[in-house]
Amino acid sequence: MNGDSDPFDDHYHGTHCAGTIGAAANDGNPHVGVAWQVQIMACKFLNADGYGYFSDAVTCIDWAVSKGAKVLSNSWGGGGPSTALYDSIAAARDNGVIFIAAAGNDDEDTDANPHYPSSYNLANIISVAAMDRSGNLASWSNYGATSVDLAAPGVTIYSCTAGSNSSYANFSGTSMACPHVAGVSVLL
C-alpha cells in the first residue's frame, strides 16, 4: 500500500489485531497477547479507510510465504470470489502455511452467502466467527455449518492501537476473533 514498504497502521485495525496475537506484558498494563514470543511480519494492503484490492492481498500473501511465514492472520474480507486470491491461498497451503480468516460481521449464513476469503474451500483456511464472553455467537457474526470452522472471543476485545506506545481500546468483530486463533495456531 502507498507504493512503499512501510506497514504503519494508519487505519487502527492491524495494530489491535497484532496486539491480540503477540503483545508482551509491559508497564503493568493488563493486556497481553496469546503468543507473546511470536515474530510478527506486518503486511499492509488496505488504505487508511480500510479498503484495498485482492491483487494487493495476493502480493502480501505471496511475499509473506516467500519470507517463511507459517501462520497468516487475515482480519479482512468482502467482495466476490477471486481466482488469483484462491490460487495464492492454495499456494500458501502447498507451502505448509495456515490461513486464519475472519468470517465477517454481517449476520449471514456463509454456507448460503459466501464471504471471501473465509469461505474458500481450502484445507489450510480456518474461518473464525466471533463469540461473546458467555460463549454465545455475537449477534452480528457470520456463521455457517460448513463454511465457518469455529468461534473465538470477538466482543469488546482490549488491545493496543497505533495512537501511541500507551494507546489501547476495545474493539468488536470477527477481526478481533481471528487473531486469537492465529495466536493459538502459533503456539501449536
C-alpha positions in Angstrom: 0.0 0.0 0.0 1.1 3.6 -0.7 3.8 2.4 -3.0 6.3 1.8 -0.2 7.3 -0.9 2.3 6.1 1.0 5.4 3.4 -1.1 7.2 2.5 1.7 9.6 -1.1 1.3 10.7 -3.0 4.4 9.7 -6.3 2.6 10.0 -6.0 1.3 13.6 -7.1 -2.2 12.8 -3.8 -4.1 12.2 -2.2 -2.9 15.5 -5.2 -4.1 17.5 -5.0 -7.5 15.8 -1.2 -7.8 16.2 -1.5 -7.0 19.9 -4.1 -9.7 20.4 -1.7 -12.2 18.7 1.6 -11.3 20.4 1.7 -8.3 22.8 4.1 -8.9 25.7 3.1 -7.8 29.2 4.6 -4.4 30.0 4.3 -1.5 32.4 1.6 -3.1 34.5 -0.9 -2.8 31.6 -3.5 -5.6 31.8 -3.1 -6.5 28.2 -1.1 -9.5 26.9 -1.3 -11.3 23.6 -1.9 -15.0 23.1 1.6 -15.9 21.9 3.8 -13.1 23.3 7.1 -14.6 22.0 5.9 -14.7 18.4 7.6 -13.0 15.4 5.2 -10.8 13.5 5.5 -9.7 9.9 3.4 -6.7 9.2 1.9 -6.8 5.6 -0.3 -3.9 4.6 -2.6 -3.8 1.5 -5.6 -1.8 2.9 -5.6 2.0 2.8 -6.3 4.4 5.7 -10.1 3.9 5.1 -9.8 0.1 5.2 -10.1 -0.5 1.5 -7.9 -2.3 -0.9 -7.6 -4.8 -3.8 -7.4 -8.5 -4.0 -4.3 -8.1 -6.2 -2.5 -6.4 -3.3 -3.7 -9.0 -0.9 -2.2 -11.6 -3.2 1.1 -9.7 -3.2 1.2 -9.7 0.6 0.3 -13.4 0.9 2.9 -14.4 -1.6 5.6 -12.2 0.0 4.9 -13.5 3.5 5.0 -17.1 2.3 8.3 -16.4 0.5 9.8 -15.0 3.7 8.9 -18.1 5.7 5.6 -17.2 7.4 3.8 -20.2 8.8 0.5 -18.7 10.0 -1.3 -15.8 8.2 -3.9 -13.9 10.3 -6.4 -12.3 7.9 -8.8 -9.9 9.6 -10.3 -8.7 6.4 -12.8 -9.8 3.8 -15.5 -8.9 1.4 -16.2 -8.8 -2.3 -16.8 -11.6 -4.7 -14.6 -14.6 -5.3 -11.2 -14.1 -6.9 -9.3 -16.8 -8.8 -6.0 -15.1 -8.1 -6.7 -14.9 -4.3 -7.8 -18.5 -4.2 -4.7 -19.6 -6.1 -2.4 -17.6 -3.7 -4.0 -19.2 -0.6 -3.7 -22.6 -2.2 0.0 -21.9 -2.9 0.4 -21.0 0.8 -1.3 -24.3 1.7 1.2 -26.1 -0.6 4.0 -24.5 1.4 2.5 -25.6 4.8 1.0 -22.2 5.7 -2.2 -21.9 7.8 -4.5 -19.1 6.7 -6.7 -17.8 9.5 -9.6 -15.8 8.2 -12.3 -13.6 9.8 -15.8 -14.9 8.9 -17.3 -11.5 8.5 -19.7 -9.3 10.5 -23.0 -9.4 8.5 -25.1 -11.9 10.5 -25.1 -14.0 7.3 -25.1 -17.8 6.8 -21.9 -18.1 4.7 -23.0 -21.5 3.5 -25.7 -19.7 1.5 -23.9 -16.3 1.0 -20.2 -16.9 0.9 -17.8 -14.4 2.4 -14.3 -14.3 0.9 -11.6 -15.2 1.6 -13.0 -17.1 4.6 -15.5 -19.2 2.5 -12.9 -20.7 0.1 -13.0 -24.4 0.4 -9.2 -24.9 1.1 -7.8 -27.2 3.8 -5.5 -24.5 5.2 -8.2 -22.0 5.8 -9.6 -21.7 9.3 -12.7 -19.5 9.2 -13.4 -17.7 12.5 -16.7 -16.4 13.8 -17.0 -14.2 16.9 -18.4 -15.1 20.3 -19.1 -13.0 23.4 -17.8 -13.6 26.9 -20.6 -16.0 27.6 -19.7 -18.2 24.7 -22.7 -17.1 22.6 -22.3 -16.3 18.9 -22.1 -12.5 18.5 -25.4 -11.2 17.0 -23.6 -9.7 14.0 -21.1 -12.5 13.4 -21.3 -14.6 10.2 -21.8 -18.3 10.7 -22.1 -21.4 8.6 -22.3 -25.2 9.3 -19.6 -26.0 6.7 -18.0 -22.6 5.8 -17.1 -21.5 9.4 -14.8 -23.6 11.4 -15.0 -22.2 14.9 -15.7 -19.1 17.1 -13.3 -17.2 19.3 -13.6 -14.2 21.5 -14.6 -11.2 19.4 -16.7 -8.9 21.5 -15.2 -6.0 23.5 -11.6 -7.1 22.9 -9.0 -5.0 24.6 -5.7 -4.5 22.7 -3.2 -1.9 21.7 -3.7 0.7 19.0 -1.3 2.8 16.9 -2.1 6.1 18.6 0.9 5.9 21.0 3.0 3.5 22.9 0.3 3.5 25.6 -2.8 3.6 23.4 -5.4 0.8 24.0 -9.0 0.3 23.0 -11.9 -2.2 23.0 -13.0 -3.4 19.5 -15.5 -6.0 18.4 -15.7 -8.1 15.3 -14.6 -11.3 13.7 -11.4 -9.4 13.0 -10.8 -9.5 16.8 -11.7 -13.2 16.9 -9.3 -14.1 14.1 -6.0 -13.1 15.9 -7.0 -15.2 18.9 -7.0 -18.3 16.7 -3.8 -17.2 14.9 -2.1 -16.9 18.3 -3.2 -20.4 19.3 -2.0 -21.7 15.9 1.4 -20.2 16.5 1.6 -21.8 19.9 0.7 -25.2 18.4 
